Amino acid sequence: MNAKLLNFLLPFALLPLVACGQTPVQNHSDKPSATSGSQTATETQAAGKDVQKVISDKLQSVYGQGQQQFSVLSVNTTPVAGLYEVVVSGNQVIYTNATADYMLVGDLIDVNTRKSLTEEKSAELNKVDFSKLPLDKAIKEVRGNGKLKVAVFSDADCPFCKRLESEFAKMNDITIYSIMMPIASLHPNAHARTVQLWCQPDRTVAWTNWMRKGEMPPKVAECDNPIAETTALGEQLGFSGTPTIVLPNGKVQSGYAPKTQLEALIKANQ
């Protein structure tokens, strides 16, 4: 469950503890399902104008007051009769009935295909133009021929990021762009540590030694670095946890996965 969305919609609820890697990579097939009569996220249709207005007006009146930057971006049908998919600020997906008197925050699962329609919709909404990422401001590691490409928004003190790095260490023929995104609220020392790693004579060696072996290099003088800029970019893209993987076709995936799943994910999304 996304903490930003909860902050918008459930301000008095008890929020779950945010981990540095909120959602593990799912091993879903990219092949279309053979199940007939099943509506996917990309097959949703706009709800009728009357329903759109009722839902938008109700949610806006309840959650759009004060200083909150809240708006309803779209209202679509779902495969469940009477349940509507509503996209709100930050490209967050929720579900309501036709009058928005009741709301669900969570994943809508197609039991037959075992896929999350919410995850599919979020992936569609949150695609990132890989070519526009500041890869020149990333720590670049080329393994083997470097044919496969992946970018990772990462935090130097995030245990899930370190677990992901240990899986990268087992892979060949891949180029990994590690984009710095220390999350101060979770890891207060991560920014200073990241500056130290960036400013090393060989930042790639420094980064991989720290993330995969726990070896921090000798301290050096601070240098010009892009860390504030890349952190702000991650936040602008809506990334609330690390590691967040961005693949060349625009797919975004959060969390750690073991080598077999990780490699399949990367190969399928070049």
C-alpha positions in Angstrom: 0.0 0.0 0.0 1.5 3.3 -1.0 2.2 5.7 1.9 1.7 8.8 -0.2 -1.8 7.7 -1.2 -2.6 6.9 2.4 -1.4 10.3 3.4 -3.9 11.8 0.9 -6.9 9.5 1.7 -6.6 8.1 5.1 -4.9 10.8 7.3 -6.3 9.3 10.5 -5.4 5.7 9.8 -2.4 3.9 11.2 0.2 3.9 8.4 2.3 0.8 7.8 6.1 1.0 8.3 7.7 2.0 5.0 10.6 -0.2 4.0 13.4 0.9 1.7 12.1 -1.7 -0.9 8.4 -1.7 -0.5 7.3 -4.2 -3.1 9.2 -7.3 -4.3 9.6 -7.8 -8.0 6.8 -10.1 -9.2 7.4 -13.0 -11.5 4.4 -12.4 -13.8 4.4 -13.5 -17.4 4.2 -10.8 -20.0 2.3 -13.1 -22.3 -1.5 -12.4 -22.8 -3.8 -14.7 -20.8 -5.7 -17.4 -22.6 -8.6 -16.9 -20.2 -11.7 -15.7 -22.0 -13.8 -12.8 -20.8 -11.2 -11.3 -18.6 -10.6 -7.5 -18.8 -7.1 -6.3 -18.4 -5.9 -3.0 -17.1 -5.3 -1.7 -20.7 -8.8 -2.8 -21.7 -10.6 -0.6 -19.2 -13.1 1.9 -20.6 -14.0 5.3 -19.4 -17.0 5.3 -17.1 -20.1 7.2 -18.2 -19.9 11.0 -17.8 -22.5 11.0 -15.1 -20.6 8.5 -13.0 -17.3 10.3 -13.6 -18.8 13.5 -12.4 -20.3 12.0 -9.3 -17.1 10.2 -8.3 -14.9 13.1 -9.1 -17.0 15.6 -7.2 -17.4 13.4 -4.2 -13.7 12.6 -3.8 -12.7 16.2 -4.5 -15.1 17.5 -1.9 -13.7 15.1 0.7 -10.0 15.0 -0.1 -9.4 18.1 -2.1 -9.7 20.7 0.7 -7.0 22.6 2.4 -3.4 22.4 1.2 -3.6 18.9 -0.3 -2.8 18.8 -4.0 -5.5 16.3 -4.8 -7.3 15.7 -8.1 -9.1 12.9 -9.9 -7.4 12.1 -13.2 -9.6 9.4 -14.6 -12.5 7.1 -13.8 -12.8 3.8 -15.6 -14.8 0.6 -15.5 -13.4 -2.6 -14.1 -14.3 -6.3 -14.6 -16.2 -6.1 -11.3 -19.8 -4.8 -11.8 -20.3 -1.6 -9.9 -16.6 -1.1 -9.0 -14.7 1.7 -10.7 -11.0 2.3 -11.1 -10.1 5.8 -10.2 -6.7 7.4 -10.9 -5.9 10.3 -8.6 -2.9 12.6 -8.0 0.5 11.0 -8.3 -0.9 8.4 -10.7 -2.3 6.4 -7.7 -5.0 3.8 -8.4 -8.0 3.3 -6.1 -11.4 1.8 -6.4 -14.9 3.1 -5.5 -18.5 2.4 -6.1 -20.6 4.5 -8.4 -21.3 7.2 -5.8 -17.8 7.1 -4.2 -19.4 6.4 -0.8 -17.1 3.4 -0.4 -13.4 3.1 -1.4 -10.9 0.3 -1.7 -7.1 0.9 -1.6 -5.2 -2.1 -2.6 -4.7 -4.6 -5.5 -7.5 -5.9 -7.7 -6.5 -9.4 -8.5 -7.6 -11.5 -11.5 -7.9 -14.9 -9.8 -7.9 -16.8 -13.1 -4.6 -15.3 -14.3 -3.2 -14.6 -10.8 -2.3 -11.1 -12.0 -2.8 -7.8 -10.3 -4.8 -5.5 -12.5 -3.8 -2.7 -10.2 -0.1 -3.4 -10.8 -0.7 -3.5 -14.6 -2.4 -0.2 -14.5 0.2 1.4 -12.4 2.9 0.1 -14.7 1.1 1.6 -17.6 0.7 5.0 -15.9 4.2 5.2 -14.5 6.3 4.3 -17.5 9.6 6.3 -17.6 11.4 7.4 -20.7 14.7 5.5 -20.2 16.5 7.7 -22.8 15.8 10.8 -20.7 17.3 9.4 -17.5 20.5 11.3 -16.5 22.7 8.2 -17.0 25.8 10.4 -17.1 25.0 11.2 -13.4 24.8 7.5 -12.5 27.5 5.1 -11.3 28.0 2.8 -14.3 29.1 -0.8 -14.1 29.6 -2.9 -17.2 29.7 -6.6 -16.8 30.7 -8.8 -19.8 29.6 -7.3 -23.0 27.1 -5.0 -21.2 24.3 -5.8 -23.7 21.4 -5.7 -21.3 20.6 -2.4 -19.7 19.1 -1.5 -16.4 18.9 1.7 -14.2 18.3 1.4 -10.5 17.4 4.2 -8.1 19.3 3.1 -5.1 20.2 4.1 -1.4 23.6 3.2 -0.1 22.2 2.2 3.3 19.2 0.3 2.0 19.4 -3.5 2.8 17.2 -4.4 -0.1 19.4 -2.4 -2.4 22.4 -4.4 -1.1 20.6 -7.7 -1.7 19.8 -6.6 -5.2 23.5 -5.7 -5.8 24.5 -9.2 -4.7 22.3 -10.6 -7.5 23.8 -8.2 -10.0 27.2 -9.6 -9.0 26.0 -13.0 -10.3 25.0 -11.7 -13.7 27.0 -11.3 -17.0 26.6 -9.2 -20.1 24.8 -6.3 -18.4 25.3 -2.6 -17.9 23.9 -1.3 -14.5 23.3 2.4 -14.0 23.0 3.1 -10.3 21.2 6.4 -9.7 21.7 7.8 -6.3 18.5 8.3 -4.2 19.3 8.3 -0.5 16.1 8.4 1.6 16.9 10.6 4.6 13.8 9.7 6.5 14.8 6.0 6.5 18.6 6.3 6.5 19.9 9.6 8.0 23.6 8.8 7.1 23.0 7.7 3.6 23.5 11.1 1.9 26.9 11.7 3.5 27.9 8.1 2.7 26.8 8.4 -0.9 28.8 11.6 -1.4 31.9 9.8 -0.1 31.3 6.9 -2.6 30.6 9.3 -5.5 33.8 11.3 -4.8 36.1 8.3 -4.8 38.7 8.1 -7.6 36.9 5.0 -8.9 33.3 5.4 -7.8 32.2 2.2 -9.5 34.6 0.1 -7.5 33.8 2.1 -4.3 30.1 1.6 -4.8 30.2 -2.2 -5.6 32.7 -2.9 -2.7 30.4 -1.1 -0.3 27.1 -2.5 -1.5 28.3 -6.1 -2.1 31.1 -6.5 0.5 30.4 -3.9 3.1 33.8 -2.3 2.5 33.8 1.5 2.8 36.8 3.3 1.2 39.0 5.8 3.0 37.4 9.2 3.4 38.0 11.8 0.7 37.2 15.5 0.3 33.7 16.2 -0.9 33.3 17.0 -4.5 30.6 18.4 -6.8 28.0 15.7 -7.1 24.5 15.2 -8.5 23.0 13.4 -5.5 20.4 16.1 -4.6 19.4 16.3 -8.2 19.0 12.6 -8.8 17.1 12.2 -5.5 14.7 15.0 -6.5 14.2 13.3 -9.9 13.3 10.0 -8.2 10.8 11.8 -6.0 9.4 13.7 -9.1 8.9 10.3 -10.8 6.9 9.1 -7.8 9.5 6.6 -6.4 8.8 6.3 -2.7 11.1 3.4 -2.0 14.4 1.8 -3.1 15.5 -0.1 -5.0 13.4 1.0 -7.9 14.3 -0.5 -11.2 13.8 1.3 -14.6 14.0 -0.8 -17.7 14.7 0.4 -21.3 11.1 -0.1 -22.4 9.9 2.2 -19.7 8.7 -0.5 -17.2 9.3 0.4 -13.5 9.6 -2.2 -10.8 10.3 -1.8 -7.1 12.1 -4.1 -4.8 14.6 -7.0 -4.7 14.4 -10.2 -6.6 16.7 -13.2 -6.9 18.9 -13.6 -10.0 16.6 -15.9 -11.9 13.6 -13.6 -11.7 15.7 -10.5 -12.0 17.4 -11.6 -15.1 14.1 -12.7 -16.7 12.6 -9.3 -15.9 15.5 -7.4 -17.4 15.6 -9.5 -20.6 11.9 -9.2 -21.1 11.9 -5.4 -20.9 14.8 -4.2 -23.1 
